[in-house]
């Protein structure tokens, strides 16, 4: 559980930072001691939780700090850097959903508004697409029946299905 919390904190911090092209911006004297202590903490946690590598950073006012620790590619011993890329899979869906629901709680968004209210360049569909639908992954693509058919039945059984044909013929 502690490892999950550390990874969550690191990913959250990383998602809030815009990374520069260099690995570490020169450290102002006021941050030097805190950064050294933070680096020691990160290295200790990585060893304790057996985390092979990560990149972390922050931005405060006009100061940006980013650093890689360990390996970006353990198998090939490629060191992590400020520019390392990591596969996050669906981890960021939680962050996005939480942020949107916080905006809803504050009255800044409505779940049942069409997405174009907040993303005007999102192409209009022949059916309304709401924020709620996007959050629960029902905002587009194949209808549920066609999706289930395509996932669980061999193609020869569902090819030509009326539910898929009617959906694709709308375009």
ABEGO torsion letter per residue (X at the ends): XAAAAAAAAAAAAAAABBBBABABBBBBAAAAAAAAAAAAAAAAAAAAAGBABBBBBBBBEABBBBBBBEBABAAAGBBBBAABBBBAEAAAAAAAAAAAAAAAAAGABBAABBAAAABAABBBBABBBBAAAAAAGAAEEBBAAAAAAAAABBAAAABGBAAAAAAAAAX
